[in-house]
Amino acid sequence: MAEEAKVINKAGTLKMTDEVAAKKDTKDINGKRIDRRNRRDRVKADVAPKEFDEITIAVDRVSRTVAGGRRMRFKALVAIGNHKNKVGIGVAKGNDVTTAVAKATSKAKKTMITFAMDGETICHEVEAKVTGANIIMKPAAPGTGIIAGGTVRSIMGLTGVKNLISKSLGSTNKVNIAYAVIEGLKAQVPRSEWTGAKKAAKKETK
């Protein structure tokens, strides 16, 4: 009778087969058996799906001169959205990165907006300006994708917009660009509320 092939680990010890490992009992230091059943299932059950997704767009180190010298802090820019038509951004500072991101996320949740969409793109072309940042956004045909810079792409990735053409003019400040994108989304007017659409609807009723 041929001998079964043995699997040897890198350390030179014999590796257990899957059947042996499944039947093997794990014991603690006192010799009591540790029940490992359904451990993975329990972890999966505890993880609930998030309503909103968040992304940290930028983390910058900022300083302020005080009497004792320079005071170093961190500034975080965070965007949050539900991949439908709700999105928000937040900017906050903290003594460390974790604190700054947590504060920015909290602000983003409080300042979320709901904007109008036309399928998987925006309703119409819009130009938004915030301080030195100037953003132009145009609707695009299905399959175009999001043609935009880093900050605009990050924010649009959290919305339901999948087709968009965008151009950033002027300032490259990420915070100002982010606020300009939000202003552009706020300015979206549904097709049914356009002046031409209203006039056409009135003519049809007549």
N, C-alpha and C positions, 0 to 999 in steps of 0.2 A: 504494500500500500504506500503510495507516494506521500511524502510529508507536505503539509501545507506551507505555502510561502510566508515567511515572517517579515514584517515591516519594521525596520529599525530606524529610530529617531536619529537626529544629528548628534545627540549626546551619547549614542551607543546603546540606549535602552530600548527594550521591546515596546513597540507601539500597540495599544489595544485596538482591537477591531471595533466597528460600530456596534455589533451585537453585544460584545462584552461591556462596552462603555454604557450601554443602555440599561444593563442589568446591575451594574456596579452601584453599591450604596456609598454615599458620602457621609462621613462621620465627623463630628466636631471633636474638640480637644478632650471632652469627657467621655467620648465613645458613643454618644447618642447619634442616631441617624438623622441627617438633615433632609427634610422633604423639599425637593426641588421641582415638584410637579407644577405645571402651569405658571412658571415664573415669567416666561416671555409673554404669555397671554395676559397676565396681570399688568405688565408694563404697558402693553398695547391698549388695554382698556382704560388706563389712567390718562392717556394722552388724547385730549379732545381736540378736534379740528379748530383752527383759529378762524375767527370771523374776518380779521384783517391781517394782511401781510405787511411787513415793514422792511425798509431797506435804509441803511446808513449811507448817504450820498457822500458826505465829507466829514472829516474830523481834523480840525486845525488847532494848533497850539497858539494861544494868545497870551500876551503879557501886559501887565499894568505896573507902572512905576509908583511905588509907595515910599513912605519915609524910610523903611528898613531895606529898600532895594526893589528888585523886580518880583512881581507876584505872577507866577506861571499858572495858567489854567487851560482847559480844553473847551473848544466850541464844536458842537455836533449839529449837522444838518440831517434830519431824518424825514423820510416820506412814508406815508401809510395809505393803504387802499384796499378795496374789497374785490378788485378785478371786475367791477361792474361799472358803476358811474359815481362812486364816492371816493374821494381822495383828499389828503391833507398833508401839510408839511409843518415842521416845527424846528425851531432853532433854540438852543439852550447852551449854557456854559456850566462847567463843573470842575471840581478839583481833580477828578480823574475821568478817563474816557467812559467808563461804565455809568457814572453818575450823569455825565453830560448827555449820553445817548438816552438814558431813562427819562430825563427831564424833557428832552426834545420829543420823544415818543408821546409823552403825556400831553404836551402842547399840540402835537399833530392831531391827536384824537379829539381835542376840544375844538379845533379849527377846521374840521372836515367840511367839505362842500359837496353838493350833489349837482352835477352838470348834465346838460342834454347831449344825447348822442344820436347819430344817424346810422344805425346798424353797427358796424365795427369801426367807424371813423367819426370825426367831428361833424357838426352840422354845416359849417361854412368856414371860409377863410377868416382869420382874425389876426390882428397885430396888437400886441400888448407891450407896454413900456413901464418899467419900474426903475426909478433913478436912471442909471446908465445902461441898464440891460434892455434890449429891444428884441422881442421874439415874434416871428411870423410863423403861423401854423396854417396848413392847408389840408383839406380832406383829400384822401387818396382812394384809388380803386382797390377792390379786393385783391389780395396777393401782393400788394406793394410792400407791406411791412412798415416798420417805423424807421423813417429816414430822419435822424436827428442826432444831436450831440449827446454827450454823456449824461448831463443832468436831465435834459428833456426826456431822453430814452428811459432813464431810471424811473422817473415819475410816471410816464406813460405805461411802463411795464406793470404798474400796480392798478391801472384802470382797465376798462374793457376795450380800449382803443387798440386796434391791431394794424391799422393802415393810416399812416400820417406822414406828411412832408413838412419839415420844420427847418427854419434857418434862424440862427442867433446872430444878432447884430450888436455892435457896441461893446459894452462891458462883458468881461468873462467871469465876473464874480458869481460863484455858484448859488449863493443865497439870493441875489437879485434875480438871476435867471429862473430859479425855482418859484419865486413869488410872481414873476412875469407869466410863467406857465399857468399858475393858478388863476391869475386875472384873466388870461385868455380863455380858460375853461369856464370861468364864471360868466363870460360874455356870450357863451353859446346860446343861440335862440333856436328852438325846434322849428323844423320846416313848416309845420302847420301854423306857426305864428308869424311867418314872414309876411310883409306887406303885400307882395304879389300874390301869395297863396290866398290871403284873405280876400283880395279883390276878385280872384278867379272863383272862389267859393260863393261870393255874393252874386256873381253873374250867373252861375249855375242854378242858384236858388230862384233867380228871377225867371 
